Amino acid sequence: MDNKSVNRVKVVIHGIEYTLRGTSSEQHIQEVARMVDRCMAEIAATASYMDERRVAVLAALNLAEQLHQLQREYQELVNLLEEQTGGTSQS
């Protein structure tokens, strides 16, 4: 069993305060919350007619797209490394 302590961190995302719990550091949780807040603010600034739910869904889609792209790039780098080292790397 993992004995990581659970942190409770208050964050503000798009003007609403949330208490988040996680095993990551407080700083990491705050950074992630700021990323979500920035993404939502950018969307809301360009589409003021959208309700909060739509802004949140678009932010989630934007962040998921970024994650997907980074996963693809990571896999390409792993494949390249395996080619250069004769396939001895593990992903």
Summary of the structure (lengths in Angstrom):
residues: 91
radius of gyration: 18.1
end to end distance: 24.5
largest distance: 54.4
contacts: 202
relative contact order: 0.10
helix: 60%
strand: 15%
